[in-house]
Amino acid sequence: MSTTDGMRADWAQKDFYAELGVKKDATSDEIKKAYRKLARANHPDSNPGDTAKHDKFKAVAEAYDVVGDADKRKKYDEMRSSFGSGGFGFPGGGGGQGGVGFDINDLLRDRAAGGGGGFGDMFGDLFGRGQRRATRPQKGADVETTATISFTDAIEGVTVSLRLTSDAPCPDCRGTGGKPGTKPHVCPECEGAGFVVSSAGGAFSINETCPMCGGRQLVYDESCPTCHGSGRGLSARTIQARIPAGVKDGQRIRLRGKGAAGENGGPAGDLYVVVKVSGHRLFGRKDDNLTLDVPVSFDELALGADIKIPVLGGAPVTLKVPAGTPNGRTFRVRGKGATKSDGTKGDLLATVEVQVPAVLDAAAREAVEAYRAATASKPLRSKLFDEA
């Protein structure tokens, strides 16, 4: 009989309710209360050197792990009802059912020989059959990087090349941590579970990754000379990433399956690209709209004018400025902004700003002086004093 079968036989002949000192129909709260009381009384930290209490603490923790879990308790109760009340009775182990003699080891041997279902399956479901030896697939780690693109590329979209260096399984041992060509064996520290139980103080305990096997459940007599037994290495690669049109500065883009490779057949992680957008010498951005400051002269605002303005990535458009337009007014040119998430486009917001010439030639000065004389009877600041 294998070591695993021996453990199952040992489990089968234990009465976990009696171990905790509760009845079979005890509530979950009663079970928890009993466990905490016994665990506190027998905790190794409170009883240094007392081997008997240390063993009692382990037995109580094992019992609570089964009957303290609703699903495990249900399966455990089904086994008890199948083989008589008051605990498990077996020939050679103190009892039987209905005078019929049988040996649990025979049942376990039948299971090991290929017989499916029945008692063997019940033990497998309750105590995690097969999970001690099979290393589960694990998703690869997520990776984050930064991409700096131009203002125009952010509006129109662009494909960029990204050089990535990330944690990955060691290429020589393929993540096992063992020297290639050597055979693994079950970790003696965690007995193949991948974790160990440690005290968290008081009546509480926690599961921690096994320090010997690193959670891989198996160990090697010789470590991999490349990764020194860690099972990890670095992976450098270049990928092409599509940055969508309309992306904003600081936006985080998720690329599924472009992160670090998975382990034991697990899926790759995700790649997160943080986009940094450079500024533009003419255009700005406000949400999904582009902004543009348009220099104009006084006469264009006073008399009205048709003004051509540039559009990012397109042909110029004509802005119709009505006569008497105030300085600082913003005009909206629809559909000439950034691409929105729904595929439509924002607008171009053009703000007119009067430019005052630093130097006037003789003709211009004469014209401005004539304008001053013509409007001298209507001083602009007269209302300031009236309101004051």
Sequence and secondary structure as in RCSB ss.txt:
>XXXX:A:sequence
MSTTDGMRADWAQKDFYAELGVKKDATSDEIKKAYRKLARANHPDSNPGDTAKHDKFKAVAEAYDVVGDADKRKK
YDEMRSSFGSGGFGFPGGGGGQGGVGFDINDLLRDRAAGGGGGFGDMFGDLFGRGQRRATRPQKGADVETTATIS
FTDAIEGVTVSLRLTSDAPCPDCRGTGGKPGTKPHVCPECEGAGFVVSSAGGAFSINETCPMCGGRQLVYDESCP
TCHGSGRGLSARTIQARIPAGVKDGQRIRLRGKGAAGENGGPAGDLYVVVKVSGHRLFGRKDDNLTLDVPVSFDE
LALGADIKIPVLGGAPVTLKVPAGTPNGRTFRVRGKGATKSDGTKGDLLATVEVQVPAVLDAAAREAVEAYRAAT
ASKPLRSKLFDEA
>XXXX:A:secstr
  HHHHHHHHHHT  HHHHHT  TT  HHHHHHHHHHHHHHH TTTSTT HHHHHHHHHHHHHHHHHTSHHHHHH
HHHHHHHT SSS   TTTS  BTTB   HHHHHHHHHTT  SHHHHHHHHHHTTTTTT    B    EEEEEEE 
HHHHHH EEEEEEEEEEEE TTTTTS B TT  EEE TTTTTSSEEEEE STT EEEEE TTTTTSSEEESSB T
TTTTS EEEEEEEEEEEE TT  TT EEEETT SS  BTT     EEEEEEE   SSEEEETTEEEEEEEE HHH
HHH EEEEEEETTEEEEEEEE TT  TT EEEETT S B TTS B  EEEEEEE   S   HHHHHHHHHHHHHT
TTS TTHHHHHH 
